[in-house]
Amino acid sequence: MTMQFRLKSCHFSPILLPCIFAVALIAGLWSVALYQMGAARENYLTGATRDAENFATSLTVRTERAIDVIDQTVDLMKFAYDEQGAGLNIKALISGGVISADIFNRVSVLDRDANVLLSSTLAGAAKVAASPLVFSAVASNAALFAARAPAGTLKERGKLSIHKPLAGPDAGTRVIQMTRRRNRPDGSFNGAIVAAIDPLYFSRIYDSVDLGRQGTISLVGNDGIIRARRSSANDSANGSANDSANGSANDPIGRDEKGTPMFKSMAQYQHGAMRAVSTIDGIDRIWAYRKLEDQALYVVVGVGVDDRLKPFIVMQRQLLALAVFSSLLILVFTGLLIMLIRRLGRARELAMAESHNKTVLLSNMSHELRTPLNGILGYAELLKEELFDAEKRSFAQYIHDSGTHLLSLVNSLLQISKIEAGEVSVQWKGENLSELLSQAINTHASNARAKGLVLSLAMGRDLPPELICDRMRLLQVLNNLLHNAIKFTASGKVELAVSAKAQGIRFSVADTGAGVAPELREAIFNSFFQVERHSMQGTGLGLAIAKQLVELMGGSIGVESTPGHGATFFFILPLKVAP
Amino acid sequence: MTINSMPIVVVEDNEMSQHLIAFQLKRIGFDQVILFANGVDAIEWLADNECALLLTDCQMPKMSGFEVTRHIREREKSTGAHLAIIAITASAMEQDRALCLEAGMDGYLAKPIQMAAIRAALAPWL
């Protein structure tokens, strides 16, 4: 019953420990990996935001410059018309390089009723020529309306207005009109100068910037209408041209972005950044916007989140693979460890069971041996007393001695087996030290006297009068040592000495016998070791039992010897506090 | 009738051991030794007879020494008498001594039994 229980209880705990350790290790590993991934991801996104903001800032400056170029031309036209009137030769301005044919589709002068006073389709705008009248009318009305509209804000010189993109003369094309108000000498409204440019003009500026595959740059008015946009996502070699030329349903130019959270943020701040999914192409981007200094226009830079996270995802994949691999490794090692522990546990159980079985066997054997021993010893003793012939009596004595020896062997075997099986316990009790030592000496006094040896006891100072010990075990150790000392000493003396040491009480038995060779000083404490192997006497178990008992009592045993000059067996018992 | 005039009862199943203990007791001075090979016969005899001491083996067929002791102690409850019972056992373990005393025995003799041990064990009761 107790055996079963003990085996079970020692089965679980050693396996639990590596399991907990493995789980903690894996949990730690994953939390570090996940934290690292989160931090890295955050880093990449912060970098993307910073980049987008920097791009927005620099592109704002470049956009402002591009608008300045147009404004200068429009301004120049205004003054030129004011001076030269209908006689103004636009073509000459163009051929003279004053008006860049690369930029302008068309430049017109309108009167206050939006009639075209003067207009030129520029060389670069062959496509406009297809239906100049339609385009002109649309352009003029819209432009004039816009130039006139915020009456309160019209100042002396006015400001260049940049209007919503309109459908160009060709199907699918777009133009952005920019107007500047013309004043009468008294400052009242007298018409406008209208310059039509292709949105490509802005797109081209943005083309030189590498924002990644999903990057976009847009020019958006505070009315929410997209003026120009560059997106690399659907770019081909001359993608920008297609972008605005196709005019397909998903052409973003002219789209109204008023409803987006991005625009709501733009309406409040001069610049900012946020993350949002594009309403145009559904791509998740980090956006940065910045308002132009003099215009109600924003440059909006979008950086694709997937774009920017690509290196992170590669890193993340590697980190995940590493974490999975490490976890598997930990699991495999833990598994192996558990197997090993199980195997060791089983081996230990077997050894314990074997040890126990051995004790049971020896115990039964000892029981069985006692009945014949009873006969041998009992009758030998009776015989000794009944025989009057000295020789015959000595025979009886030999039988008796042999029986006694056999009995002590049986007892020792049983005891050592029990100690090894862990079935011997120590009973601590306060004992009178000098009385205990006297008893040990007295037990051996007659034997020593018979051999002509001097047996003495030397007690050191500072010894406690009472010692907490297991009287029976301590006496047995002392008896075994004294017995051996007397047995192996032919002449001289045997002294039992006891003294107080820092580590505890030191007991020593010194003899003047043959001594112990250095190479035997360890082996001598093993079971069935004998210095004189041919000797009929000696159990060979006395020292082994002494060592086991001393260790059972928490002490240590040893021997000092000069071969030929005797040996000193000693052991130190740690002082115990009264229970 | 003095205590020495009463017999000593020995319950022992091993014939040699019976023979030996009888001689050992005789050597000490007890001529009246009644031997039984099992506890049942001993108890039956004790129902009608008196003895000075009971020496009993512990492990025996039919009835163990412990049972013999318990029977006798049970019977003594009504009479108030106390028979000295000493165990003879081949189990020399420390706990065996405790077992004997627990069963109601007064003493303990471990085999092999020597004269000195018998004298010491019997001394308090004679």
Interface residues (C-beta under 8 A of the other chain):
Chain A: S363 S366 H367 E368 R370 T371 L373 N374 G375 I376 L377 G378 Y379 E381 L382 E385 G403 L407 N411 L414
Chain B: N14 M16 S17 L20 I21 F23 Q24 R27 A90 S91 A92 M93 A110 K111 P112 I113 Q114 M115
